[in-house]
């Protein structure tokens, strides 16, 4: 392995200084290790995979969210043209890790609430602020915050067998991930209420029809279909990609950050309250593994 790396570095010596610096950053980033995500540097893009070891079904605790945020920050300044967000296994993301949240809130609830909510706020803002395109390869169920962040990304490709759900009211939580802003805009107010209030479970084709998903592919050819389209985006000019996203997102970021701030303030109130804690405890105790 060392011999291969040495050869690559030697081949880069004749490149201009700025390219050599970015080349070195790419090598270091490829070698960087995370506990709950996998970051792979590909030709033209960065792949971030949820591969949680400290949680179940790729749920999000503070550590996972901080790692994703860190990976996005690094991808923002390297030579990647875009980010491909996906997951290891048959589940994309099951949202917040409520077992972990309840454990933290049992002790010094006020202080723990502030830390947890600030982590969520910063995690969501990292998607809002990312200037390069974010492409999602959704291989399995996306629930709660795992579904809410999808509209903050630029392209979402889904496996035909996946599904989406935001069952917030079932465990006494309010919506997050700017979903109170994005869902009504992309799928109508009525459909958003079905998702965010009634916890409607939406299949992949329904999600595509409603605008939550860009395209749906057959399970048997999902990986091949994604890679064909990835190659098409990789062939594009990075300057054009970034500026095209900027035009689409013009004036949106302020609105999204305000929505994120409002949602997080409500979360603080719920988690700091005795009633909110009671609902979450009941949910955790009665939770049935449906996978």
C-alpha atoms as an extended CHARMM CRD file, in Angstrom:
* protein
*
       291  EXT
         1         1  UNK       CA              0.0000000000        0.0000000000        0.0000000000  PROA      1               0.0000000000
         2         2  UNK       CA              2.7960000000        2.4080000000        0.8460000000  PROA      2               0.0000000000
         3         3  UNK       CA              4.5240000000        1.6650000000       -2.4280000000  PROA      3               0.0000000000
         4         4  UNK       CA              1.4040000000        2.5750000000       -4.3680000000  PROA      4               0.0000000000
         5         5  UNK       CA              0.9360000000        5.8090000000       -2.4660000000  PROA      5               0.0000000000
         6         6  UNK       CA              4.5830000000        6.7670000000       -2.9990000000  PROA      6               0.0000000000
         7         7  UNK       CA              4.2390000000        6.1840000000       -6.7320000000  PROA      7               0.0000000000
         8         8  UNK       CA              1.1190000000        8.3590000000       -6.9260000000  PROA      8               0.0000000000
         9         9  UNK       CA              2.7840000000       11.1790000000       -5.0130000000  PROA      9               0.0000000000
        10        10  UNK       CA              5.8430000000       10.9720000000       -7.2250000000  PROA      10              0.0000000000
        11        11  UNK       CA              3.6560000000       11.2380000000      -10.3150000000  PROA      11              0.0000000000
        12        12  UNK       CA              2.1210000000       14.4100000000       -8.9100000000  PROA      12              0.0000000000
        13        13  UNK       CA              5.3960000000       16.2860000000       -8.4520000000  PROA      13              0.0000000000
        14        14  UNK       CA              5.3480000000       17.7200000000      -11.9490000000  PROA      14              0.0000000000
        15        15  UNK       CA              1.9260000000       19.2790000000      -11.4180000000  PROA      15              0.0000000000
        16        16  UNK       CA              1.4760000000       22.9980000000      -10.5510000000  PROA      16              0.0000000000
        17        17  UNK       CA              1.6990000000       23.7910000000       -6.8420000000  PROA      17              0.0000000000
        18        18  UNK       CA             -2.0350000000       24.4080000000       -6.3100000000  PROA      18              0.0000000000
        19        19  UNK       CA             -2.9160000000       21.1020000000       -7.9820000000  PROA      19              0.0000000000
        20        20  UNK       CA             -0.2810000000       19.2950000000       -5.9320000000  PROA      20              0.0000000000
        21        21  UNK       CA             -1.7490000000       20.7440000000       -2.7270000000  PROA      21              0.0000000000
        22        22  UNK       CA             -5.2660000000       19.6350000000       -3.6590000000  PROA      22              0.0000000000
        23        23  UNK       CA             -3.8710000000       16.2650000000       -4.7340000000  PROA      23              0.0000000000
        24        24  UNK       CA             -2.2600000000       15.8200000000       -1.3090000000  PROA      24              0.0000000000
        25        25  UNK       CA             -5.4870000000       16.8590000000        0.4520000000  PROA      25              0.0000000000
        26        26  UNK       CA             -7.3580000000       14.2310000000       -1.5440000000  PROA      26              0.0000000000
        27        27  UNK       CA             -4.8960000000       11.5150000000       -0.4930000000  PROA      27              0.0000000000
        28        28  UNK       CA             -5.1070000000       12.5300000000        3.1580000000  PROA      28              0.0000000000
        29        29  UNK       CA             -8.8870000000       12.6610000000        3.0360000000  PROA      29              0.0000000000
        30        30  UNK       CA             -9.0360000000        9.2150000000        1.4510000000  PROA      30              0.0000000000
        31        31  UNK       CA             -6.9730000000        7.8900000000        4.3460000000  PROA      31              0.0000000000
        32        32  UNK       CA             -9.0060000000        9.6750000000        7.0210000000  PROA      32              0.0000000000
        33        33  UNK       CA            -11.1030000000        7.4170000000        9.1990000000  PROA      33              0.0000000000
        34        34  UNK       CA            -14.4210000000        7.9800000000       10.8960000000  PROA      34              0.0000000000
        35        35  UNK       CA            -16.2510000000        5.8400000000       13.3890000000  PROA      35              0.0000000000
        36        36  UNK       CA            -19.7730000000        6.0020000000       11.9980000000  PROA      36              0.0000000000
        37        37  UNK       CA            -19.3770000000        7.0600000000        8.3780000000  PROA      37              0.0000000000
        38        38  UNK       CA            -17.1710000000        6.0790000000        5.4670000000  PROA      38              0.0000000000
        39        39  UNK       CA            -15.6460000000        8.7800000000        3.2680000000  PROA      39              0.0000000000
        40        40  UNK       CA            -14.3130000000        7.7460000000       -0.1170000000  PROA      40              0.0000000000
        41        41  UNK       CA            -12.5770000000       10.0250000000       -2.5790000000  PROA      41              0.0000000000
        42        42  UNK       CA            -13.5940000000        9.1330000000       -6.1020000000  PROA      42              0.0000000000
        43        43  UNK       CA            -12.5740000000       10.6010000000       -9.4330000000  PROA      43              0.0000000000
        44        44  UNK       CA            -14.4270000000       13.9130000000       -9.3900000000  PROA      44              0.0000000000
        45        45  UNK       CA            -16.5830000000       13.4840000000       -6.2860000000  PROA      45              0.0000000000
        46        46  UNK       CA            -16.6500000000       12.5540000000       -2.6010000000  PROA      46              0.0000000000
        47        47  UNK       CA            -18.8280000000        9.7100000000       -1.3850000000  PROA      47              0.0000000000
        48        48  UNK       CA            -20.1360000000        9.8630000000        2.1760000000  PROA      48              0.0000000000
        49        49  UNK       CA            -21.7200000000        6.6490000000        3.4140000000  PROA      49              0.0000000000
        50        50  UNK       CA            -23.6370000000        6.2510000000        6.6520000000  PROA      50              0.0000000000
        51        51  UNK       CA            -22.1790000000        3.1430000000        8.2700000000  PROA      51              0.0000000000
        52        52  UNK       CA            -23.0590000000        3.5740000000       11.9060000000  PROA      52              0.0000000000
        53        53  UNK       CA            -21.3830000000        1.3500000000       14.4550000000  PROA      53              0.0000000000
        54        54  UNK       CA            -22.5770000000        3.2000000000       17.5480000000  PROA      54              0.0000000000
        55        55  UNK       CA            -26.2520000000        3.2320000000       16.4770000000  PROA      55              0.0000000000
        56        56  UNK       CA            -28.8100000000        0.8960000000       14.9380000000  PROA      56              0.0000000000
        57        57  UNK       CA            -30.2250000000        1.2180000000       11.4080000000  PROA      57              0.0000000000
        58        58  UNK       CA            -28.0830000000        4.2810000000       10.6640000000  PROA      58              0.0000000000
        59        59  UNK       CA            -29.7770000000        6.4720000000       13.2480000000  PROA      59              0.0000000000
        60        60  UNK       CA            -28.2630000000        9.8450000000       14.0830000000  PROA      60              0.0000000000
        61        61  UNK       CA            -26.6680000000       10.6690000000       17.4140000000  PROA      61              0.0000000000
        62        62  UNK       CA            -24.3270000000       13.5800000000       18.1470000000  PROA      62              0.0000000000
        63        63  UNK       CA            -21.2420000000       11.6890000000       17.0150000000  PROA      63              0.0000000000
        64        64  UNK       CA            -22.7180000000       10.6450000000       13.6640000000  PROA      64              0.0000000000
        65        65  UNK       CA            -24.0530000000       14.1220000000       12.8930000000  PROA      65              0.0000000000
        66        66  UNK       CA            -20.7260000000       15.7320000000       13.7770000000  PROA      66              0.0000000000
        67        67  UNK       CA            -18.8750000000       13.3040000000       11.5230000000  PROA      67              0.0000000000
        68        68  UNK       CA            -21.1610000000       14.0260000000        8.5520000000  PROA      68              0.0000000000
        69        69  UNK       CA            -20.7760000000       17.7510000000        9.1850000000  PROA      69              0.0000000000
        70        70  UNK       CA            -16.9830000000       17.3750000000        9.2700000000  PROA      70              0.0000000000
        71        71  UNK       CA            -16.9500000000       15.3630000000        6.0400000000  PROA      71              0.0000000000
        72        72  UNK       CA            -19.0630000000       17.9980000000        4.2760000000  PROA      72              0.0000000000
        73        73  UNK       CA            -16.7880000000       20.7840000000        5.4850000000  PROA      73              0.0000000000
        74        74  UNK       CA            -13.7570000000       18.9850000000        4.0600000000  PROA      74              0.0000000000
        75        75  UNK       CA            -15.4790000000       18.1680000000        0.7740000000  PROA      75              0.0000000000
        76        76  UNK       CA            -16.4290000000       21.8370000000        0.4460000000  PROA      76              0.0000000000
        77        77  UNK       CA            -12.7680000000       22.8960000000        0.1050000000  PROA      77              0.0000000000
        78        78  UNK       CA            -11.2050000000       20.0150000000       -1.8090000000  PROA      78              0.0000000000
        79        79  UNK       CA            -11.3370000000       19.3740000000       -5.5600000000  PROA      79              0.0000000000
        80        80  UNK       CA            -14.5530000000       17.3320000000       -5.4640000000  PROA      80              0.0000000000
        81        81  UNK       CA            -17.2180000000       18.4770000000       -7.9000000000  PROA      81              0.0000000000
        82        82  UNK       CA            -20.0580000000       17.1590000000       -5.7560000000  PROA      82              0.0000000000
        83        83  UNK       CA            -20.9250000000       14.8320000000       -2.8640000000  PROA      83              0.0000000000
        84        84  UNK       CA            -22.6780000000       11.4840000000       -3.1770000000  PROA      84              0.0000000000
        85        85  UNK       CA            -24.5270000000       10.6620000000        0.0490000000  PROA      85              0.0000000000
        86        86  UNK       CA            -25.5310000000        7.0370000000        0.5580000000  PROA      86              0.0000000000
        87        87  UNK       CA            -25.5330000000        4.3190000000        3.1980000000  PROA      87              0.0000000000
        88        88  UNK       CA            -24.1490000000        0.8750000000        3.9150000000  PROA      88              0.0000000000
        89        89  UNK       CA            -26.7510000000       -1.8540000000        4.2610000000  PROA      89              0.0000000000
        90        90  UNK       CA            -30.4530000000       -1.9800000000        3.4460000000  PROA      90              0.0000000000
        91        91  UNK       CA            -31.4810000000        1.1210000000        5.4330000000  PROA      91              0.0000000000
        92        92  UNK       CA            -30.6360000000        4.6950000000        4.4660000000  PROA      92              0.0000000000
        93        93  UNK       CA            -31.2910000000        6.5190000000        7.7500000000  PROA      93              0.0000000000
        94        94  UNK       CA            -33.8040000000        6.0410000000       10.5590000000  PROA      94              0.0000000000
        95        95  UNK       CA            -33.5410000000        9.6000000000       11.8790000000  PROA      95              0.0000000000
        96        96  UNK       CA            -32.5650000000       10.5900000000       15.3850000000  PROA      96              0.0000000000
        97        97  UNK       CA            -31.3400000000        7.9860000000       17.8500000000  PROA      97              0.0000000000
        98        98  UNK       CA            -33.9610000000        8.3680000000       20.5830000000  PROA      98              0.0000000000
        99        99  UNK       CA            -32.3970000000        5.7170000000       22.8080000000  PROA      99              0.0000000000
       100       100  UNK       CA            -29.2820000000        7.9010000000       22.9030000000  PROA      100             0.0000000000
       101       101  UNK       CA            -31.2730000000       11.1170000000       23.3590000000  PROA      101             0.0000000000
       102       102  UNK       CA            -33.2560000000        9.7650000000       26.3130000000  PROA      102             0.0000000000
       103       103  UNK       CA            -30.0550000000        8.5090000000       27.9260000000  PROA      103             0.0000000000
       104       104  UNK       CA            -28.5100000000       11.9880000000       27.7360000000  PROA      104             0.0000000000
       105       105  UNK       CA            -31.6530000000       13.8260000000       28.8150000000  PROA      105             0.0000000000
       106       106  UNK       CA            -31.9800000000       11.7870000000       31.9970000000  PROA      106             0.0000000000
       107       107  UNK       CA            -29.0660000000       13.7010000000       33.4720000000  PROA      107             0.0000000000
       108       108  UNK       CA            -29.0040000000       17.5090000000       33.5110000000  PROA      108             0.0000000000
       109       109  UNK       CA            -31.8410000000       17.7660000000       31.0070000000  PROA      109             0.0000000000
       110       110  UNK       CA            -31.4740000000       21.4770000000       30.3050000000  PROA      110             0.0000000000
       111       111  UNK       CA            -27.7830000000       21.2950000000       29.4730000000  PROA      111             0.0000000000
       112       112  UNK       CA            -28.1530000000       18.0760000000       27.4450000000  PROA      112             0.0000000000
       113       113  UNK       CA            -31.0800000000       19.5470000000       25.5030000000  PROA      113             0.0000000000
       114       114  UNK       CA            -29.0370000000       22.5690000000       24.4380000000  PROA      114             0.0000000000
       115       115  UNK       CA            -26.1210000000       20.3740000000       23.2840000000  PROA      115             0.0000000000
       116       116  UNK       CA            -28.3200000000       17.9510000000       21.3690000000  PROA      116             0.0000000000
       117       117  UNK       CA            -30.3990000000       20.6120000000       19.6470000000  PROA      117             0.0000000000
       118       118  UNK       CA            -27.3300000000       22.6720000000       18.7490000000  PROA      118             0.0000000000
       119       119  UNK       CA            -25.8320000000       19.5550000000       17.1410000000  PROA      119             0.0000000000
       120       120  UNK       CA            -28.9900000000       19.0350000000       15.0700000000  PROA      120             0.0000000000
       121       121  UNK       CA            -29.0690000000       22.7010000000       14.0840000000  PROA      121             0.0000000000
       122       122  UNK       CA            -25.4210000000       22.6720000000       12.9580000000  PROA      122             0.0000000000
       123       123  UNK       CA            -25.8960000000       19.3520000000       11.1540000000  PROA      123             0.0000000000
       124       124  UNK       CA            -28.8380000000       20.6890000000        9.1410000000  PROA      124             0.0000000000
       125       125  UNK       CA            -27.0740000000       23.9970000000        8.4550000000  PROA      125             0.0000000000
       126       126  UNK       CA            -24.1150000000       22.0880000000        7.0030000000  PROA      126             0.0000000000
       127       127  UNK       CA            -26.4560000000       20.8340000000        4.2520000000  PROA      127             0.0000000000
       128       128  UNK       CA            -27.9620000000       24.2760000000        3.7090000000  PROA      128             0.0000000000
       129       129  UNK       CA            -24.5550000000       25.9580000000        3.4420000000  PROA      129             0.0000000000
       130       130  UNK       CA            -22.8610000000       23.3630000000        1.2160000000  PROA      130             0.0000000000
       131       131  UNK       CA            -22.2110000000       25.0820000000       -2.1160000000  PROA      131             0.0000000000
       132       132  UNK       CA            -21.5030000000       22.0360000000       -4.2630000000  PROA      132             0.0000000000
       133       133  UNK       CA            -24.2940000000       19.6980000000       -5.3910000000  PROA      133             0.0000000000
       134       134  UNK       CA            -25.3030000000       16.9060000000       -3.0120000000  PROA      134             0.0000000000
       135       135  UNK       CA            -26.6000000000       13.7680000000       -4.7190000000  PROA      135             0.0000000000
       136       136  UNK       CA            -28.3870000000       11.1190000000       -2.6530000000  PROA      136             0.0000000000
       137       137  UNK       CA            -28.3990000000        7.4370000000       -3.5300000000  PROA      137             0.0000000000
       138       138  UNK       CA            -31.2270000000        6.1980000000       -1.3080000000  PROA      138             0.0000000000
       139       139  UNK       CA            -30.9790000000        2.4380000000       -0.9890000000  PROA      139             0.0000000000
       140       140  UNK       CA            -33.4890000000        1.9090000000        1.8080000000  PROA      140             0.0000000000
       141       141  UNK       CA            -36.0070000000        3.4150000000        4.2450000000  PROA      141             0.0000000000
       142       142  UNK       CA            -35.5360000000        7.0640000000        5.2440000000  PROA      142             0.0000000000
       143       143  UNK       CA            -37.3430000000        8.0470000000        8.4360000000  PROA      143             0.0000000000
       144       144  UNK       CA            -37.6000000000       11.2610000000       10.4820000000  PROA      144             0.0000000000
       145       145  UNK       CA            -34.5500000000       13.4710000000       10.0210000000  PROA      145             0.0000000000
       146       146  UNK       CA            -33.2660000000       10.9150000000        7.4900000000  PROA      146             0.0000000000
       147       147  UNK       CA            -36.1860000000       11.8760000000        5.2300000000  PROA      147             0.0000000000
       148       148  UNK       CA            -36.2960000000       15.5540000000        6.1790000000  PROA      148             0.0000000000
       149       149  UNK       CA            -32.7760000000       16.3090000000        4.9000000000  PROA      149             0.0000000000
       150       150  UNK       CA            -33.5640000000       14.9780000000        1.4000000000  PROA      150             0.0000000000
       151       151  UNK       CA            -35.0450000000       18.2670000000        0.0810000000  PROA      151             0.0000000000
       152       152  UNK       CA            -31.8780000000       20.0220000000        1.3020000000  PROA      152             0.0000000000
       153       153  UNK       CA            -29.9520000000       17.9060000000       -1.2150000000  PROA      153             0.0000000000
       154       154  UNK       CA            -30.0130000000       18.5430000000       -4.9530000000  PROA      154             0.0000000000
       155       155  UNK       CA            -30.7610000000       15.1770000000       -6.5440000000  PROA      155             0.0000000000
       156       156  UNK       CA            -32.3180000000       12.1250000000       -4.8520000000  PROA      156             0.0000000000
       157       157  UNK       CA            -32.3070000000        8.7180000000       -6.5530000000  PROA      157             0.0000000000
       158       158  UNK       CA            -34.2710000000        6.0020000000       -4.7900000000  PROA      158             0.0000000000
       159       159  UNK       CA            -34.4870000000        2.2340000000       -4.8900000000  PROA      159             0.0000000000
       160       160  UNK       CA            -38.0360000000        1.1730000000       -5.8300000000  PROA      160             0.0000000000
       161       161  UNK       CA            -38.3370000000       -0.8070000000       -2.5830000000  PROA      161             0.0000000000
       162       162  UNK       CA            -37.5300000000        2.0600000000       -0.2390000000  PROA      162             0.0000000000
       163       163  UNK       CA            -40.0400000000        4.1540000000        1.6720000000  PROA      163             0.0000000000
       164       164  UNK       CA            -40.2260000000        7.4250000000        3.6050000000  PROA      164             0.0000000000
       165       165  UNK       CA            -41.9180000000        8.3710000000        6.8630000000  PROA      165             0.0000000000
       166       166  UNK       CA            -41.9040000000       11.1980000000        9.4180000000  PROA      166             0.0000000000
       167       167  UNK       CA            -43.8090000000        9.7450000000       12.3890000000  PROA      167             0.0000000000
       168       168  UNK       CA            -42.9610000000       12.6470000000       14.7000000000  PROA      168             0.0000000000
       169       169  UNK       CA            -46.2270000000       12.7430000000       16.6350000000  PROA      169             0.0000000000
       170       170  UNK       CA            -45.8880000000        9.0620000000       17.5560000000  PROA      170             0.0000000000
       171       171  UNK       CA            -42.8740000000        9.7460000000       19.7340000000  PROA      171             0.0000000000
       172       172  UNK       CA            -43.7430000000       13.2500000000       20.8810000000  PROA      172             0.0000000000
       173       173  UNK       CA            -41.3510000000       15.1940000000       18.6740000000  PROA      173             0.0000000000
       174       174  UNK       CA            -41.8720000000       18.1600000000       16.3590000000  PROA      174             0.0000000000
       175       175  UNK       CA            -40.6330000000       18.2250000000       12.7310000000  PROA      175             0.0000000000
       176       176  UNK       CA            -36.9720000000       18.9060000000       11.9830000000  PROA      176             0.0000000000
       177       177  UNK       CA            -34.5610000000       19.2820000000        9.0630000000  PROA      177             0.0000000000
       178       178  UNK       CA            -36.4500000000       22.3200000000        7.6440000000  PROA      178             0.0000000000
       179       179  UNK       CA            -39.2970000000       19.9720000000        6.6870000000  PROA      179             0.0000000000
       180       180  UNK       CA            -41.8830000000       22.5320000000        7.8360000000  PROA      180             0.0000000000
       181       181  UNK       CA            -40.5640000000       24.7510000000        5.0440000000  PROA      181             0.0000000000
       182       182  UNK       CA            -39.5350000000       22.2980000000        2.3190000000  PROA      182             0.0000000000
       183       183  UNK       CA            -42.2940000000       19.6790000000        2.4500000000  PROA      183             0.0000000000
       184       184  UNK       CA            -45.2480000000       22.0710000000        1.8680000000  PROA      184             0.0000000000
       185       185  UNK       CA            -43.3560000000       23.6870000000       -1.0210000000  PROA      185             0.0000000000
       186       186  UNK       CA            -42.4680000000       20.5150000000       -2.8830000000  PROA      186             0.0000000000
       187       187  UNK       CA            -45.4940000000       18.3000000000       -2.1990000000  PROA      187             0.0000000000
       188       188  UNK       CA            -48.3870000000       20.6540000000       -1.2950000000  PROA      188             0.0000000000
       189       189  UNK       CA            -49.5340000000       21.6310000000        2.1710000000  PROA      189             0.0000000000
       190       190  UNK       CA            -52.0300000000       18.7560000000        2.4240000000  PROA      190             0.0000000000
       191       191  UNK       CA            -49.4470000000       16.0900000000        1.5840000000  PROA      191             0.0000000000
       192       192  UNK       CA            -46.9330000000       17.7060000000        3.9530000000  PROA      192             0.0000000000
       193       193  UNK       CA            -49.4790000000       17.5480000000        6.7760000000  PROA      193             0.0000000000
       194       194  UNK       CA            -50.0640000000       13.8600000000        6.0330000000  PROA      194             0.0000000000
       195       195  UNK       CA            -46.3130000000       13.2900000000        6.3830000000  PROA      195             0.0000000000
       196       196  UNK       CA            -45.4710000000       15.5800000000        9.3070000000  PROA      196             0.0000000000
       197       197  UNK       CA            -48.6540000000       15.3190000000       11.3860000000  PROA      197             0.0000000000
       198       198  UNK       CA            -50.2440000000       12.0000000000       10.4570000000  PROA      198             0.0000000000
       199       199  UNK       CA            -46.9870000000       10.1330000000        9.8390000000  PROA      199             0.0000000000
       200       200  UNK       CA            -47.9780000000        8.9310000000        6.3550000000  PROA      200             0.0000000000
       201       201  UNK       CA            -45.6810000000        6.1860000000        5.0870000000  PROA      201             0.0000000000
       202       202  UNK       CA            -44.8220000000        7.0640000000        1.4870000000  PROA      202             0.0000000000
       203       203  UNK       CA            -43.4150000000        4.5400000000       -0.9730000000  PROA      203             0.0000000000
       204       204  UNK       CA            -40.7120000000        5.4070000000       -3.4990000000  PROA      204             0.0000000000
       205       205  UNK       CA            -43.0360000000        6.0560000000       -6.4430000000  PROA      205             0.0000000000
       206       206  UNK       CA            -45.3410000000        8.2250000000       -4.3180000000  PROA      206             0.0000000000
       207       207  UNK       CA            -42.3060000000       10.1640000000       -3.1170000000  PROA      207             0.0000000000
       208       208  UNK       CA            -41.2390000000       10.6830000000       -6.7170000000  PROA      208             0.0000000000
       209       209  UNK       CA            -44.7300000000       11.8130000000       -7.7400000000  PROA      209             0.0000000000
       210       210  UNK       CA            -44.8030000000       14.2650000000       -4.8180000000  PROA      210             0.0000000000
       211       211  UNK       CA            -41.3440000000       15.6830000000       -5.5850000000  PROA      211             0.0000000000
       212       212  UNK       CA            -39.3980000000       14.2930000000       -2.6200000000  PROA      212             0.0000000000
       213       213  UNK       CA            -37.4210000000       11.9910000000       -4.9230000000  PROA      213             0.0000000000
       214       214  UNK       CA            -35.9340000000       12.8230000000       -8.3310000000  PROA      214             0.0000000000
       215       215  UNK       CA            -36.0400000000        9.3460000000       -9.9150000000  PROA      215             0.0000000000
       216       216  UNK       CA            -36.8550000000        5.7760000000       -8.8920000000  PROA      216             0.0000000000
       217       217  UNK       CA            -34.8620000000        2.7990000000      -10.2070000000  PROA      217             0.0000000000
       218       218  UNK       CA            -35.4580000000       -0.9410000000      -10.1050000000  PROA      218             0.0000000000
       219       219  UNK       CA            -33.6790000000       -2.7280000000       -7.2880000000  PROA      219             0.0000000000
       220       220  UNK       CA            -31.8950000000       -5.1120000000       -9.6470000000  PROA      220             0.0000000000
       221       221  UNK       CA            -30.2580000000       -2.2840000000      -11.5970000000  PROA      221             0.0000000000
       222       222  UNK       CA            -30.1670000000        0.4320000000       -8.9430000000  PROA      222             0.0000000000
       223       223  UNK       CA            -26.3750000000        0.5840000000       -8.5270000000  PROA      223             0.0000000000
       224       224  UNK       CA            -25.7440000000        0.5490000000      -12.2810000000  PROA      224             0.0000000000
       225       225  UNK       CA            -28.3160000000        3.2840000000      -12.9370000000  PROA      225             0.0000000000
       226       226  UNK       CA            -26.8150000000        5.4710000000      -10.2110000000  PROA      226             0.0000000000
       227       227  UNK       CA            -23.2730000000        5.0440000000      -11.5170000000  PROA      227             0.0000000000
       228       228  UNK       CA            -24.2560000000        5.9430000000      -15.0800000000  PROA      228             0.0000000000
       229       229  UNK       CA            -25.7300000000        9.2120000000      -13.8560000000  PROA      229             0.0000000000
       230       230  UNK       CA            -22.8210000000        9.8360000000      -11.5080000000  PROA      230             0.0000000000
       231       231  UNK       CA            -20.4610000000        9.6130000000      -14.4550000000  PROA      231             0.0000000000
       232       232  UNK       CA            -22.5830000000       12.1210000000      -16.3480000000  PROA      232             0.0000000000
       233       233  UNK       CA            -22.3600000000       14.6390000000      -13.5010000000  PROA      233             0.0000000000
       234       234  UNK       CA            -18.6460000000       13.9630000000      -13.0380000000  PROA      234             0.0000000000
       235       235  UNK       CA            -18.0430000000       14.9560000000      -16.6570000000  PROA      235             0.0000000000
       236       236  UNK       CA            -19.4920000000       18.4200000000      -15.9850000000  PROA      236             0.0000000000
       237       237  UNK       CA            -17.4090000000       21.4850000000      -15.1750000000  PROA      237             0.0000000000
       238       238  UNK       CA            -17.1560000000       22.0910000000      -11.4060000000  PROA      238             0.0000000000
       239       239  UNK       CA            -17.5120000000       25.8770000000      -11.8110000000  PROA      239             0.0000000000
       240       240  UNK       CA            -20.7040000000       25.4010000000      -13.8120000000  PROA      240             0.0000000000
       241       241  UNK       CA            -22.1180000000       22.8880000000      -11.3140000000  PROA      241             0.0000000000
       242       242  UNK       CA            -21.5100000000       25.1460000000       -8.3200000000  PROA      242             0.0000000000
       243       243  UNK       CA            -22.8980000000       28.2540000000       -9.9830000000  PROA      243             0.0000000000
       244       244  UNK       CA            -25.9320000000       26.3910000000      -11.2990000000  PROA      244             0.0000000000
       245       245  UNK       CA            -26.7310000000       25.3020000000       -7.7420000000  PROA      245             0.0000000000
       246       246  UNK       CA            -26.2160000000       28.8800000000       -6.5210000000  PROA      246             0.0000000000
       247       247  UNK       CA            -28.8060000000       30.1310000000       -9.0160000000  PROA      247             0.0000000000
       248       248  UNK       CA            -31.3550000000       27.5100000000       -7.9800000000  PROA      248             0.0000000000
       249       249  UNK       CA            -30.7760000000       28.2310000000       -4.2850000000  PROA      249             0.0000000000
       250       250  UNK       CA            -30.7450000000       32.0120000000       -4.6400000000  PROA      250             0.0000000000
       251       251  UNK       CA            -32.5710000000       33.5510000000       -1.6340000000  PROA      251             0.0000000000
       252       252  UNK       CA            -33.4450000000       30.0910000000       -0.2630000000  PROA      252             0.0000000000
       253       253  UNK       CA            -30.7070000000       29.6810000000        2.3440000000  PROA      253             0.0000000000
       254       254  UNK       CA            -31.8470000000       32.4970000000        4.6430000000  PROA      254             0.0000000000
       255       255  UNK       CA            -35.3730000000       31.0870000000        4.6420000000  PROA      255             0.0000000000
       256       256  UNK       CA            -34.1180000000       27.5610000000        5.3440000000  PROA      256             0.0000000000
       257       257  UNK       CA            -31.8850000000       28.6790000000        8.2150000000  PROA      257             0.0000000000
       258       258  UNK       CA            -34.8060000000       30.5330000000        9.7600000000  PROA      258             0.0000000000
       259       259  UNK       CA            -36.9520000000       27.3910000000        9.5080000000  PROA      259             0.0000000000
       260       260  UNK       CA            -34.1540000000       25.3170000000       11.0410000000  PROA      260             0.0000000000
       261       261  UNK       CA            -33.8560000000       27.8060000000       13.8970000000  PROA      261             0.0000000000
       262       262  UNK       CA            -37.6160000000       27.7660000000       14.5950000000  PROA      262             0.0000000000
       263       263  UNK       CA            -37.7860000000       23.9830000000       14.5430000000  PROA      263             0.0000000000
       264       264  UNK       CA            -34.8250000000       23.6720000000       16.9070000000  PROA      264             0.0000000000
       265       265  UNK       CA            -36.3260000000       26.1410000000       19.3680000000  PROA      265             0.0000000000
       266       266  UNK       CA            -39.4900000000       24.0300000000       19.5330000000  PROA      266             0.0000000000
       267       267  UNK       CA            -37.4000000000       20.8930000000       20.0340000000  PROA      267             0.0000000000
       268       268  UNK       CA            -35.6930000000       22.5620000000       23.0010000000  PROA      268             0.0000000000
       269       269  UNK       CA            -39.0660000000       23.3070000000       24.5810000000  PROA      269             0.0000000000
       270       270  UNK       CA            -40.3440000000       19.7630000000       24.0520000000  PROA      270             0.0000000000
       271       271  UNK       CA            -37.2250000000       17.9860000000       25.2810000000  PROA      271             0.0000000000
       272       272  UNK       CA            -36.8920000000       20.2750000000       28.2880000000  PROA      272             0.0000000000
       273       273  UNK       CA            -40.4900000000       19.6020000000       29.3490000000  PROA      273             0.0000000000
       274       274  UNK       CA            -41.6570000000       16.7590000000       31.5760000000  PROA      274             0.0000000000
       275       275  UNK       CA            -44.4030000000       15.8760000000       29.0960000000  PROA      275             0.0000000000
       276       276  UNK       CA            -41.9610000000       15.6860000000       26.1960000000  PROA      276             0.0000000000
       277       277  UNK       CA            -39.6450000000       13.4490000000       28.1890000000  PROA      277             0.0000000000
       278       278  UNK       CA            -42.5570000000       11.1970000000       29.1300000000  PROA      278             0.0000000000
       279       279  UNK       CA            -43.5720000000       10.7490000000       25.4800000000  PROA      279             0.0000000000
       280       280  UNK       CA            -40.0380000000        9.8860000000       24.4120000000  PROA      280             0.0000000000
       281       281  UNK       CA            -39.5840000000        7.4090000000       27.2520000000  PROA      281             0.0000000000
       282       282  UNK       CA            -42.8400000000        5.7290000000       26.2900000000  PROA      282             0.0000000000
       283       283  UNK       CA            -41.7420000000        5.5320000000       22.6610000000  PROA      283             0.0000000000
       284       284  UNK       CA            -38.3460000000        4.0490000000       23.5100000000  PROA      284             0.0000000000
       285       285  UNK       CA            -39.8490000000        1.4940000000       25.8870000000  PROA      285             0.0000000000
       286       286  UNK       CA            -42.5450000000        0.3790000000       23.4450000000  PROA      286             0.0000000000
       287       287  UNK       CA            -40.4690000000        0.5640000000       20.2810000000  PROA      287             0.0000000000
       288       288  UNK       CA            -40.7940000000       -2.4840000000       18.0650000000  PROA      288             0.0000000000
       289       289  UNK       CA            -38.0720000000       -3.2860000000       15.5790000000  PROA      289             0.0000000000
       290       290  UNK       CA            -39.8360000000       -3.3590000000       12.2170000000  PROA      290             0.0000000000
       291       291  UNK       CA            -36.8120000000       -4.1890000000       10.0950000000  PROA      291             0.0000000000
